[in-house]
Each structure stands twice: as C-alpha cells, then as structure tokens.
Amino acid sequence: MYLKRILLAIVFIGLLVAGVAAYLVYNALFSPNTSFKQEEIILFIPTGSSFMEVRDQLAPYLKNTSSFEAVAKRKKYVDYVKAGRYRLGRRMNNNDIINSLRSKNLPVRVSFNNQETLGDLAGRISTQIEADSLSLLTAFKDEAFLSQHGFNVHTSLVPYIPNTYEFFWNTSAQGFRDKMLKEYQRYWNDERKKKAMAIGLRPPEVISLASIVQKETAKVEERKRVAGVYLNRLKRGMLLQADPTVIYAIKRESGNFDTIIKRVLYRDLELDSPYNTYKYKGVPPGPITMPDISAIEAVLNPEKHDYYYFVADVQNFGYHIFAENLVQHNRNKAQYIRWINEQNVNR
C-alpha cells in the first residue's frame, strides 16, 4: 500500500512537471510577445546578419526576448537567418514571428523616373533597396554585362525603362540590373520590334530618339508630334538639330551634369561631339536622358504630318509651334528670339 502511494505520487509529480513544461512551451510558442501599440512594424534584416543581431534588433519590440530566443533555437531559425523586409503584427506570438522571419520576405515597390546618368539612377535606387549606390553603379557599368547584351558605354542607360517594379528589399546590385534587363526584353516584344523596324530604327536607337523627345517637351500629348518631326528629318537625311543634344554634349564634355543651360548659343553648335546633332547626322550614339514610356511610345507611334521644324510657343508655355518649311519656321523663331532676349536669358 505504501509503495502504491509512492508510485501515485511520482506519477502525479511527473504529470504536474509535464503539465508545467507543456504550459511553458505553449506559452513561449503561442502567447503574444510583442510590446508595440501600432498595428504593425516593418523590420529590415541586412544581408549577413547573425541571429544575435536580429534578436537585438527585435528586442525593443518584444515583451520577452528570452522566450523568443528559445523558440528560435527550437525551430532552428538561429542557423537560417534570412535577409529581407518583414512585417511584425501587434499581438504576434513567437511562433508567428519566427514563421514570418523565415518565409515572408515582403517585396518593395521600386520607382524611378527620368534619370540623366547611371550615377543618378544608382543614387535613386539605393534609397529603395539594400544595395548601395557604388555597388549599383559598378554593376551598371560592368563591361562584360554590357558587351554580352549588346550595349556599350553610350547605351548603358538603355535597359532601364522608368516605371514602378517589385523587388525584394535585399536584392543585390547585380540582381537589380539583371531583372531590369529582363523587363527591358519583355517590353521589346515582337509588336514593338516591328514598329521600330518600320521607322528604320533599332530598339536602342528608338530610346535615344525618345530621350530627345522627352527633353523637348514635358507635354505628353505633344510628344507624338515632336517625334514625327524628328522622324521626318531622319527620312529626308536632315540633321536632327535638337538643342537638348547640344546641352547634353556640353555637360558630358565638362563632366558636370548639374550645369543649368537655358539657352544654346551659336558657338555651342560647333562643339565636336557625337551627341551634337547640329554637327552629326542621325540619332546620337546613346540616350541623353532616360525617356519614360510615353516618349518611347511616341517614337514608335508618331503623328503623321509634314512638319520639319518647331520652336517654343511663347503664347502657350510648354507647347510648341510647328512649321512645314524654313520660311514659316524662321518667322516663328523670330518671335521666340525676341521673347528670350526680353527675358535677358544669356545662358
């Protein structure tokens, strides 16, 4: 009888210990362990982070760091930390937190517009993903990459079409560049390639011409007409004579792309640069800025007309007056010259 009581006591104590242990495990796994009041926080885990670094980063948002660490070890997260952008919701338990950090890397929406140089693009992208501007610029300029895909120093800006894209925050510089190449190749489907062929241009040349259209007019509704002017000139073998290309040539020659040039002077037209379309026929060897999709589509779908000239409309700022011949153009241009002289714009 005495032995039976001892055995019962042992069983009871064992069940009690097991129950306590089960409660502690359950509590560690499934009880809320967040200490913030907002609905969620976003956590960025850099590439190469150790578990201890993640734990320290999480500490301000946890009620109990020790229980989180214990669950992380139990679920083997300590050995498989993944970089990325993660969401932690209010009242999440340790199990939810670990599952989120393990498999729910959230993408970010990366946007960029009309960057003038690769350096500008690298700076813009580095504010949105983990890769820094230097690593991005190095990836953009990689000669092996450019050569492999038919680009060069002049056309290195071509593969980047302004838009909004989804990336994981921890995307590497090479990963960003390679995905943008795929987006570029996807954009140039058979239909667009046929349109480019119909106007006698290759895709990089379309983008170079679109960059001029982009610089000439900020009015999207006017871009097809401007594109038509330049395509008419190309068909006739005329010089494009686009002032934005001269401005770009000046900046490229000086290496200072922050220079503000409001007026192109006659002496500027003598600058010996392949980008000077007053001196060299055809489309420049590369884009003078990053054209957006509306400018590219304007070149691929130009307005059909007989205009060969245009000048800024001083009565309707932002727009242009178009002309079919030089006599008409010189008359329109005289009005613009008078206006710009009245404004004392010398450069």
N, C-alpha and C positions, 0 to 999 in steps of 0.2 A: 504493500500500500504506500509506504514511504517513497519507494523507488518510482512508483507511478506518479506521485505528486511532483517529484523532481523532474521527471520526463515532461510532464504537462507544463511545468514552469519554464523549462528550457524551450519547449515549443512556443509557449506564449511570448517569451522574451524574443525568440527568433522572429516570430511574426511581427512583434512590435518593432524590432530593428528593421525588418524588411519593409514594414509599412512606412516607417520614418524615412528610410532610404528612398523608397518609391516616391514619397511625397516631395522629398528634396529634389529628386531627379525631375519629377513632373513640374515642380515649382521653377526649377532652373530652366527647363525647356519651354514651358508654356505660360508662365506668368508674365505680364507686361514688364518690360525692363527698360523703358525709355523715360527720360526725365524732361523732355521739352514739351512746351504747350502748343506750339503751332502744329498744323495738321501733318506736316512732313518736313524733313530736311534733305538736302541733296549732298551727298558725300563724294568727293573726288579722291580716288586712290591712285597715286602716281605709279608709273611703271617701276618695278624693282622694289616696291615696298615690302617690308617684313611684317609678320603678324604683329609684333610688338609695336611697330609704327602705326598699324591700323588700329590696334587696341587703344593706343594713346590718343589717336585722332578721334576715336569714338567716345572716349571717357567722359567728356563734358555732356554727352547726350544720354548716358546710361545711369540707371539707378545703382546697379551693382556690376562693377567691372569684373570681379572675380567669377561670378556665375557665368558671364559671357565668355570669359576665357576658358572655363571648364567645359562649356558646351562646344566651343570652337575646337578644343582638343578632342572631345568625344566624336565630333563629326569630321575630324581630320582637316578642318579648314586651315589650321595653323601651317600646314605643309603645302597648301594650294591657294595662296593669296592671289587674287586676280585684280589687275589694274582696271580702272574704269570709273564710270559715273553711276552712282547708286542712290536709290530712294529709300529712306527710312521713315515709316509712318508712325504716327503717335499711337502709343499702347502696343507696339510690336513686342513680341517676346523674343527670347534669344534664338529660338529655332527659326522664326521668321527672318530675323536679322541675318543669320548665317546663310539661309537659303537665298535671300536677296543678294548678299555679297558674293555668293558663289555663282549664281546663274542669271542674274537680272541686270546686266550691264545696260544702262539706258543710252540710246543714241542722242546726239545733239543735232540741231539744225544749223548748218554752216552756210552763211550767206556772204557773198562778195559781189561788188559791182564793178564799175569801170576803172580798174587799177591801171596805172600807166606803165609801171615797171614790175619786174619779178620781185624786186625788193618791197614794193608797195603791197603786192599780193601776199608775200611771206609774212609781212607785218600784220596784215588783216587777218590771215588765217590763224596765226599764233595766238590771237586773243580768244579763239573759239575752240581750239583743241590743245592737247598736251604738247605737241611738237613745238619747239621754239623757232623763231624766225630764221636763225642761222642754219639749222638743220633743214628747214624747208627750202631756203634759198639754195643750199648745196644740192638738194635733190632736184630742184627745178633746173639747175644749170648742169647737171651731170651729163657730160658729153656722150657717154656710152648710151644712156637712155635716149637722148636727142637723136643720135645717129641711128639707133636701132629702129626708131619710129618715123624716120624721115624728116626730122626737124633740125634746125641749126640755131646759132646764136641769134639770128634775126627773127626766127619764127618760134622761139622758145615760149612765147606768151600765148601762142595759138591754141594749145589744148585746153585752156581754162575758159570755159564759157560761163559768164556770170549768171547765177541763179541761186536757189536755195537747195542744199543737198543734205542728206542724213549721213552722219558719220558717228562712229563711236569716239568718245572724247579722247581715248588713249591711242587713237590711230597715229601711226608713225608718219614721219615726213614722206618716206617712200610710199607708204600705204595711201596717203592722201593723193600724191602725184599719180600713182597708178590707177586709182579709182577715177580721178578726173580724166585720165586718158580714155578709160572705158566709157565715161559719159560723153566725151567728145566723139568717139567712134560710134556710139549709139545715136548721137544727134545726126551724124552724117549717114543717114540711111540712103537707100537706093534712089528714092524720090528726090532728095536734096542734091545728091551727086549728079543726077540727070539735069537738074536745073542749073547747077554750076557749069556743067559741060555745055549747056545750051547758050550760056553767055560767055563761053570761052575761058573760064577760069577754073583753077583747081581749088579745093576747099581752103587751103591756107591763103590763097590769093583773095578769095571771097572775104575772108576775115580781115585781111589787110585793107581791102577797099571799104568794108563795113566800118573799120576803125576811123576812116576819114569821114564817112557819113555821120558817124557818132559825134565826131568833133565839130562838124559843120553845123549841125542843128540839134538842139535839145528837144525839138518838137517831133514827137514820134509820128504824127500824121503827115509830116513833110518829108520824112526820110525816103520814101519810095520815089518821090520826085527828084530829090537830090541824087539818089543812086542812079536814076535814069539819065541824069546829066552826065555823070562820070562814065557810064557805060556807053553813051552816045559818043563821047570823046574817044574812048578806047577803040570803038569800032571804026572811027574815022582816022585813027592813028595820031590823034592830037595829044599834046601834053595835058595831064590832068590839071596842072596849075592850081593845086589846092594849098591855100595858106597854112592850114594845120600841119601839113607835112614839113613845111619850112620851119615852123615853130619847133616841131619835134627835132628836126635836124640841128637847130641851134642848141637846144637843150642837150641833145646827145653829144654834140661836139664839145660842149663845156662841161658835161658831166653833172650839171645842176638842173635836175628836173623840177625844182621848186621855183625856178625863174618864171615870173609872170610877164608875158608878152601880149600886149593888147593890139599892137599894130605891126604888120610886116612892112619893112622898108625895102626900097628898090635894091639897096646894097645886099640885103639878106638873100635876094633871089640868085645871087652869084655864088652862094655857098656850095662848095663841091661836096655833095653828099648824095648817096644813092636814094636818100629819102626826100631830096629836093625835087619835087615833081614839076618845077619850073625848068629844071635842067635835064632831067632824065625821063624818058617815056615809060609808059606802063605803070603797073601797080608797084608800090615800094616793096623792098625785099621782106618786109615784115610789118605787123600792125604798129600804129603809132600810139595806140591805147588798146584797152580791152573792150571791144564792142559788145553791147548787150544783144540779146536775141532779136529784138525789134530791128536793130540795124543790120544784122546778118540776114534776116528775112526780107528786109527792104532790098538788099542787093540781089537776093535770089528771086524776088518777085517785084521787080522795078516797075514804076509807072512808065507806060509807053507814051512818048511825046517827042517833040522836035527841039527841045531846049538844049543849048550847049553852054549856057552861061547863067550865073546867078550872083546876086550881091545882097547884102543885108538890107532889109526894108526898114528905113528909119521912121516910117509912119506906123509900123506894126512890129515892134521889137520882138525878136525871137524868130521871126519869119524872114523869108527872102523874096526878092523879085527875080523872076526868071526871064530869060531872053533867048530868042532863036538865032540871033545874029549879033555880030560885034557892034554894029551901029546902035542897036537897041541897048546892048549891054553897057556901052560907054556912056550913054545917056543916063542910065540907071546908076552907074558907078559914080558919075559926077555928083549926083545928089548925096551919095554916101560919103564921098571925099569932103564935100562941103560940111556935112554934119560932123564928121570926125575931127575936122580942123577946128570947128567951133567948140568942140569939147576939149581942145588942147591935148589930145592924145598923141604923144610923140613916140611912144614905145609900147 
